[in-house]
Amino acid sequence: MALLVSFAALFLSVVFVQLGAGALGPLDVLSGAAEGFSTRQIGLLGSAHFVGFFVGCWWAPRITGRAGHSRAFAAFAAAGAIGALAHPMWIDPYAWAGMRVLSGFAVAGCYTVIESWLQGKVDNDTRGRVVGGYRVVDLLASLGAQAMIAVLPPAAYASYNLVAMLCCLCLVPLAVTRATPPPSPTAPRLRPLAAMRLSPLGAAGVFAAGVTMPAFRMAGPVYGLEVGLDAAGLALFLAAAVAGGALAQMPAGWLADRYDRRHVLIGLSLAAVGACLGLAAGGAASVEAAMIGSFLFGFIAFPVFSVSSAHANDFASEGGAVELNAALMFIYGMGAILSPLIATELIQRYGPGAMFAFIAAAHAALAGYGLWRMTRRGAPAERKPYRYLPRTSFVLSRLLGRRR
């Protein structure tokens, strides 16, 4: 307990970052709908967020190296606050997309600084407890961010002011802590083609996760509005998926450590196809059906990224894990940038169920590719322990570093 308390300032900053960033996406959907944005324009906001996020993942280590952890974190937090505060001042979907690029950049920068700071303070004896505490804090804050949607009035100055206040509050714990910042991080080399050659199925699974989970996160609120959920119902709908994903990590890890990870990945994908088709066909039948379907979807689909990454890391050398995981994050980002726009376009053309039909198709393709890959190469001789991996920054793999 004393160990985790010593990291309280960093964990509290994570809470404020997650609350602000996690609430902004669904708030923009509700606000955009209230302001008359088209479904396609709302999808553009989600894609813009991931453009900024992955530019931020790439540039944040360089900015932190030049300015230092504290000053860089202040700059990123200020950018996030500006992006939130500007929304009510210029109500235009394309202006909002630019603001979401800025906020996505800020979120990536804040996570890069926090994870670099944590990584610099842990050793092999404390890493497991610190990383476990970090994951719990991040997941609980994510649940809280979804719940905020129930009480934030859309298209209101007060709502965006609150998000901006949370961005500013994340500065306070690091500003008053006595902890000395660690050495500045270095940006890992990005070699996505090398990752694809090393583990084609692992890379495909990560890309499928990038297509499906951001589509749900950014277009899921549009689906909720289209099937008649109010703000409170939408908050529960989104939170149910996060809760399902959080509860799935232990059984997913148990399965991935005891059975062929390709079988686990294919099984999860096929189960996700079933859950998505159920939501596409019957999610609008009742609020209860939408909530149960969302929970099942989160429980089944959220672990796909971590299982895919674990499978890819089974082929990595000890020194190549950092570059591999950075490349997998890049591959995830390629899917994440495109998928919200595609999902909302399908909703606009064919109705809300089309979003889950799109996600089901992505998982079906992954399952089919997994079955084919099993005919091309056997399972790795040695497997490394399964770990839940948040999609937060390119430096995360250093924080999760293996014990030696």
C-alpha positions as CSV (number, residue, x, y, z in Angstrom):
1,M,0.0,0.0,0.0
2,A,2.8,2.4,0.9
3,L,4.3,1.8,-2.6
4,L,1.0,2.8,-4.4
5,V,0.6,5.8,-2.1
6,S,4.0,7.0,-3.3
7,F,2.6,7.1,-6.8
8,A,-0.6,8.8,-5.8
9,A,0.2,12.0,-7.6
10,L,0.7,10.2,-10.9
11,F,-2.4,8.1,-10.5
12,L,-4.5,11.1,-9.6
13,S,-3.3,12.8,-12.8
14,V,-4.4,9.7,-14.7
15,V,-7.9,9.9,-13.2
16,F,-8.3,13.5,-14.3
17,V,-6.9,12.9,-17.8
18,Q,-9.2,9.9,-18.3
19,L,-12.3,11.7,-16.9
20,G,-11.8,14.6,-19.2
21,A,-10.8,12.7,-22.4
22,G,-13.3,9.9,-21.8
23,A,-16.2,12.3,-21.4
24,L,-15.3,14.5,-24.4
25,G,-16.0,11.9,-27.1
26,P,-19.6,11.0,-26.2
27,L,-20.3,14.6,-25.2
28,D,-19.4,15.7,-28.7
29,V,-21.7,13.1,-30.2
30,L,-24.7,14.4,-28.1
31,S,-23.7,18.0,-28.7
32,G,-23.2,17.5,-32.4
33,A,-26.6,15.8,-32.7
34,A,-28.2,18.7,-30.8
35,E,-26.5,21.2,-33.1
36,G,-27.7,19.4,-36.3
37,F,-24.5,17.8,-37.4
38,S,-24.9,14.9,-39.8
39,T,-24.0,11.4,-38.7
40,R,-21.0,11.5,-41.1
41,Q,-19.8,14.7,-39.6
42,I,-20.0,13.2,-36.1
43,G,-17.9,10.3,-37.2
44,L,-15.3,12.7,-38.5
45,L,-14.8,13.9,-34.9
46,G,-13.9,10.4,-33.7
47,S,-11.4,9.9,-36.6
48,A,-9.9,13.3,-35.9
49,H,-9.3,12.4,-32.3
50,F,-7.2,9.4,-33.3
51,V,-5.3,11.4,-35.9
52,G,-4.2,13.7,-33.0
53,F,-3.7,10.8,-30.6
54,F,-1.2,9.0,-32.8
55,V,0.6,12.2,-33.9
56,G,0.9,12.9,-30.1
57,C,2.3,9.4,-29.4
58,W,5.0,10.0,-31.9
59,W,6.0,13.6,-31.0
60,A,5.4,13.5,-27.2
61,P,8.7,11.8,-26.3
62,R,10.6,14.4,-28.4
63,I,8.7,17.3,-26.7
64,T,9.3,15.8,-23.3
65,G,13.0,15.3,-24.1
66,R,13.4,19.0,-24.9
67,A,11.2,20.6,-22.3
68,G,11.3,18.0,-19.4
69,H,8.4,16.1,-17.9
70,S,6.7,18.8,-15.9
71,R,6.8,21.5,-18.5
72,A,5.8,19.1,-21.3
73,F,2.9,17.8,-19.2
74,A,1.7,21.4,-18.6
75,A,1.8,22.1,-22.3
76,F,-0.2,19.0,-23.2
77,A,-2.8,19.7,-20.5
78,A,-3.2,23.3,-21.7
79,A,-3.7,22.1,-25.3
80,G,-6.5,19.7,-24.1
81,A,-8.2,22.5,-22.1
82,I,-8.0,24.8,-25.1
83,G,-9.5,22.1,-27.4
84,A,-12.4,21.6,-25.0
85,L,-13.1,25.3,-24.3
86,A,-13.1,26.2,-27.9
87,H,-16.1,24.0,-28.7
88,P,-18.9,26.3,-27.7
89,M,-17.1,29.3,-29.2
90,W,-17.1,28.0,-32.8
91,I,-20.0,25.6,-33.6
92,D,-18.9,23.9,-36.8
93,P,-18.2,20.2,-37.4
94,Y,-14.9,20.8,-39.2
95,A,-13.7,23.3,-36.6
96,W,-14.6,20.7,-33.9
97,A,-12.6,18.1,-35.9
98,G,-9.6,20.4,-35.6
99,M,-10.2,20.8,-31.9
100,R,-10.4,17.0,-31.5
101,V,-7.1,16.6,-33.2
102,L,-5.7,19.0,-30.6
103,S,-7.4,17.2,-27.7
104,G,-6.2,13.8,-29.0
105,F,-2.7,15.1,-29.2
106,A,-2.9,16.3,-25.7
107,V,-4.2,13.0,-24.3
108,A,-1.4,11.1,-26.0
109,G,1.1,13.6,-24.6
110,C,-0.2,13.4,-21.0
111,Y,-0.1,9.5,-21.1
112,T,3.4,9.5,-22.5
113,V,4.7,11.7,-19.7
114,I,2.8,9.8,-17.0
115,E,3.9,6.4,-18.2
116,S,7.5,7.5,-18.8
117,W,7.5,8.9,-15.2
118,L,6.2,5.7,-13.8
119,Q,8.6,3.6,-15.8
120,G,11.5,5.6,-14.5
121,K,10.5,5.0,-10.9
122,V,9.8,1.3,-10.8
123,D,12.1,-1.7,-10.7
124,N,11.5,-5.4,-11.3
125,D,10.5,-5.9,-7.6
126,T,7.8,-3.2,-7.7
127,R,6.7,-3.2,-11.4
128,G,3.9,-5.7,-11.1
129,R,2.1,-3.8,-8.2
130,V,2.5,-0.4,-9.7
131,V,1.4,-1.5,-13.2
132,G,-1.6,-3.3,-11.6
133,G,-2.6,-0.2,-9.7
134,Y,-2.2,1.9,-12.8
135,R,-4.5,-0.4,-14.8
136,V,-7.2,-0.4,-12.1
137,V,-7.1,3.4,-11.8
138,D,-7.3,3.8,-15.5
139,L,-10.3,1.5,-15.9
140,L,-12.2,3.0,-13.0
141,A,-11.7,6.5,-14.3
142,S,-12.9,5.3,-17.7
143,L,-16.1,4.0,-16.2
144,G,-16.5,7.3,-14.4
145,A,-16.1,9.2,-17.7
146,Q,-18.9,7.3,-19.3
147,A,-21.1,7.9,-16.3
148,M,-20.6,11.7,-16.6
149,I,-22.5,11.7,-19.8
150,A,-25.7,11.2,-17.9
151,V,-25.4,14.5,-16.1
152,L,-23.6,16.7,-18.7
153,P,-26.1,18.8,-20.8
154,P,-25.1,18.6,-24.5
155,A,-24.0,21.7,-26.4
156,A,-23.6,23.7,-23.2
157,Y,-20.8,25.9,-22.0
158,A,-20.9,24.3,-18.6
159,S,-20.3,20.9,-19.9
160,Y,-17.2,21.8,-21.9
161,N,-16.0,24.0,-19.1
162,L,-16.1,21.0,-16.8
163,V,-14.1,18.9,-19.2
164,A,-11.6,21.8,-19.5
165,M,-11.4,22.0,-15.7
166,L,-10.5,18.3,-15.5
167,C,-7.8,18.9,-18.0
168,C,-6.4,21.7,-15.8
169,L,-6.8,19.6,-12.6
170,C,-4.6,16.9,-14.0
171,L,-1.7,19.4,-13.7
172,V,-2.1,19.9,-9.9
173,P,-0.9,16.5,-8.6
174,L,2.3,16.7,-10.7
175,A,2.8,20.4,-9.9
176,V,2.9,19.8,-6.1
177,T,4.6,16.4,-5.9
178,R,8.1,16.4,-4.5
179,A,9.1,13.4,-6.7
180,T,12.0,14.1,-9.0
181,P,11.2,13.5,-12.7
182,P,13.1,10.6,-14.3
183,P,15.3,11.0,-17.4
184,S,13.4,12.0,-20.5
185,P,12.0,9.2,-22.7
186,T,13.3,8.4,-26.2
187,A,10.9,7.7,-29.1
188,P,11.0,4.1,-30.2
189,R,11.6,3.2,-33.9
190,L,8.4,2.4,-35.7
191,R,8.7,-0.6,-38.0
192,P,5.2,-1.8,-38.7
193,L,6.2,-3.9,-41.7
194,A,8.7,-5.8,-39.5
195,A,6.0,-6.4,-37.0
196,M,3.7,-7.8,-39.7
197,R,6.5,-10.1,-40.9
198,L,7.3,-11.3,-37.4
199,S,3.7,-12.1,-36.5
200,P,1.1,-11.7,-39.3
201,L,-1.8,-12.9,-37.1
202,G,-0.8,-10.7,-34.2
203,A,-0.6,-7.7,-36.4
204,A,-3.9,-8.6,-38.0
205,G,-5.6,-9.0,-34.6
206,V,-4.3,-5.6,-33.4
207,F,-5.5,-4.0,-36.6
208,A,-8.9,-5.6,-36.2
209,A,-9.0,-4.3,-32.6
210,G,-8.2,-0.8,-34.0
211,V,-11.1,-1.1,-36.5
212,T,-13.6,-2.4,-34.0
213,M,-13.1,-0.8,-30.6
214,P,-12.7,2.8,-31.7
215,A,-15.7,2.3,-34.0
216,F,-17.7,1.4,-30.8
217,R,-16.2,4.1,-28.7
218,M,-16.7,6.9,-31.1
219,A,-19.8,5.7,-33.1
220,G,-21.4,3.8,-30.2
221,P,-23.0,7.0,-28.9
222,V,-24.6,7.6,-32.4
223,Y,-25.9,4.0,-32.3
224,G,-27.4,4.7,-28.8
225,L,-29.1,7.9,-30.0
226,E,-30.5,6.1,-33.1
227,V,-32.1,3.3,-31.0
228,G,-33.7,5.8,-28.7
229,L,-31.4,5.9,-25.6
230,D,-31.5,9.0,-23.5
231,A,-28.3,10.5,-22.0
232,A,-28.5,8.3,-18.9
233,G,-29.2,5.2,-21.0
234,L,-26.3,6.1,-23.3
235,A,-24.0,6.5,-20.3
236,L,-25.0,3.0,-19.1
237,F,-24.6,1.6,-22.6
238,L,-21.0,2.8,-22.9
239,A,-20.1,2.0,-19.3
240,A,-21.5,-1.6,-19.7
241,A,-18.9,-2.3,-22.4
242,V,-16.1,-0.9,-20.4
243,A,-17.2,-3.0,-17.4
244,G,-17.4,-6.1,-19.5
245,G,-13.9,-5.5,-20.9
246,A,-12.5,-5.0,-17.4
247,L,-14.1,-8.2,-16.1
248,A,-12.8,-10.1,-19.1
249,Q,-9.1,-9.6,-18.5
250,M,-8.6,-12.3,-15.9
251,P,-10.5,-15.1,-17.8
252,A,-8.9,-14.0,-21.1
253,G,-5.5,-14.1,-19.5
254,W,-6.2,-17.5,-18.0
255,L,-7.2,-18.9,-21.4
256,A,-4.3,-17.2,-23.2
257,D,-1.7,-18.6,-20.8
258,R,-3.1,-22.2,-20.9
259,Y,-4.2,-22.7,-24.5
260,D,-2.9,-21.9,-28.0
261,R,-3.4,-18.2,-28.3
262,R,-4.5,-18.6,-31.9
263,H,-7.4,-20.7,-30.7
264,V,-8.3,-18.1,-28.1
265,L,-8.1,-15.3,-30.6
266,I,-10.3,-17.1,-33.1
267,G,-12.8,-18.0,-30.4
268,L,-13.0,-14.5,-29.2
269,S,-13.5,-13.2,-32.8
270,L,-16.3,-15.7,-33.5
271,A,-18.0,-14.9,-30.2
272,A,-17.8,-11.2,-31.1
273,V,-19.4,-11.9,-34.4
274,G,-22.4,-13.5,-32.5
275,A,-22.6,-10.6,-30.0
276,C,-22.5,-8.0,-32.8
277,L,-25.1,-9.7,-34.9
278,G,-27.3,-9.9,-31.8
279,L,-26.9,-6.2,-31.2
280,A,-27.5,-5.4,-34.9
281,A,-30.7,-7.4,-35.0
282,G,-32.1,-6.9,-31.5
283,G,-30.2,-4.1,-29.8
284,A,-33.1,-1.7,-30.4
285,A,-35.7,-4.0,-29.0
286,S,-35.3,-2.7,-25.4
287,V,-33.0,-0.8,-23.2
288,E,-32.2,-4.1,-21.4
289,A,-31.3,-5.8,-24.6
290,A,-28.9,-2.9,-25.5
291,M,-27.2,-3.0,-22.1
292,I,-26.8,-6.8,-22.0
293,G,-25.5,-6.7,-25.6
294,S,-23.0,-3.9,-24.8
295,F,-21.7,-5.8,-21.8
296,L,-21.2,-9.0,-23.7
297,F,-19.6,-7.2,-26.6
298,G,-17.1,-5.5,-24.2
299,F,-16.4,-8.8,-22.4
300,I,-15.7,-10.6,-25.7
301,A,-14.1,-8.0,-27.9
302,F,-12.0,-5.9,-25.5
303,P,-9.3,-8.6,-24.9
304,V,-8.7,-9.1,-28.6
305,F,-5.9,-6.4,-28.6
306,S,-4.1,-7.9,-25.6
307,V,-4.3,-11.5,-26.8
308,S,-3.1,-10.4,-30.3
309,S,-0.2,-8.5,-28.8
310,A,0.7,-11.4,-26.5
311,H,0.7,-13.8,-29.5
312,A,3.0,-11.3,-31.4
313,N,5.3,-10.9,-28.4
314,D,5.8,-14.7,-28.3
315,F,8.0,-14.3,-31.4
316,A,9.9,-11.2,-30.2
317,S,13.4,-11.3,-28.9
318,E,14.1,-9.8,-25.4
319,G,15.5,-6.6,-27.0
320,G,12.9,-6.3,-29.6
321,A,9.8,-6.1,-27.5
322,V,9.7,-2.3,-27.1
323,E,9.9,-1.7,-30.9
324,L,7.4,-4.4,-31.6
325,N,4.8,-3.0,-29.2
326,A,5.3,0.5,-30.5
327,A,4.7,-0.9,-34.0
328,L,1.6,-2.7,-32.9
329,M,0.2,0.5,-31.4
330,F,0.9,2.2,-34.8
331,I,-1.0,-0.6,-36.6
332,Y,-3.9,-0.2,-34.1
333,G,-3.9,3.5,-34.9
334,M,-4.3,3.0,-38.6
335,G,-7.5,1.1,-38.0
336,A,-8.6,3.6,-35.3
337,I,-8.3,6.6,-37.6
338,L,-10.5,5.2,-40.3
339,S,-13.1,3.2,-38.4
340,P,-15.3,5.9,-36.7
341,L,-15.9,7.6,-40.1
342,I,-16.7,4.3,-41.8
343,A,-19.1,3.2,-38.9
344,T,-21.0,6.5,-38.9
345,E,-21.3,6.5,-42.7
346,L,-22.8,3.0,-42.5
347,I,-25.2,4.2,-39.8
348,Q,-26.3,7.1,-41.9
349,R,-26.9,4.9,-45.0
350,Y,-28.3,1.7,-43.5
351,G,-29.4,2.4,-39.9
352,P,-27.9,1.8,-36.5
353,G,-27.5,-1.9,-36.8
354,A,-25.0,-1.4,-39.6
355,M,-22.3,-0.4,-37.2
356,F,-22.4,-3.7,-35.4
357,A,-22.6,-5.5,-38.8
358,F,-19.4,-3.7,-39.8
359,I,-17.7,-4.8,-36.5
360,A,-19.0,-8.3,-37.0
361,A,-17.5,-8.4,-40.5
362,A,-14.1,-7.3,-39.2
363,H,-14.1,-10.0,-36.5
364,A,-15.2,-12.7,-39.0
365,A,-12.3,-11.7,-41.3
366,L,-9.9,-12.0,-38.4
367,A,-11.3,-15.4,-37.5
368,G,-10.9,-16.6,-41.1
369,Y,-7.4,-15.2,-41.3
370,G,-6.5,-16.9,-38.1
371,L,-7.7,-20.3,-39.3
372,W,-5.6,-19.8,-42.5
373,R,-2.5,-18.8,-40.6
374,M,-2.7,-22.0,-38.5
375,T,-2.1,-23.9,-41.7
376,R,1.1,-21.9,-42.4
377,R,2.9,-21.9,-39.1
378,G,2.8,-23.8,-35.8
379,A,2.4,-22.3,-32.3
380,P,5.6,-20.7,-30.8
381,A,7.7,-23.1,-28.7
382,E,7.8,-20.7,-25.8
383,R,5.1,-18.3,-24.6
384,K,5.4,-15.2,-22.5
385,P,2.9,-14.3,-19.8
386,Y,-0.3,-12.6,-20.9
387,R,-0.7,-9.0,-19.9
388,Y,-3.6,-6.6,-20.3
389,L,-2.4,-3.7,-22.5
390,P,-4.1,-0.3,-22.4
391,R,-3.8,1.6,-25.7
392,T,-2.2,4.8,-24.3
393,S,1.2,5.6,-25.6
394,F,4.2,4.3,-27.5
395,V,6.3,4.2,-24.3
396,L,3.9,1.9,-22.5
397,S,5.9,-1.2,-23.3
398,R,8.9,0.1,-21.3
399,L,6.7,0.5,-18.3
400,L,5.4,-3.1,-18.7
401,G,9.0,-4.3,-19.2
402,R,9.8,-7.9,-18.5
403,R,11.3,-9.2,-15.3
404,R,14.9,-10.2,-15.7
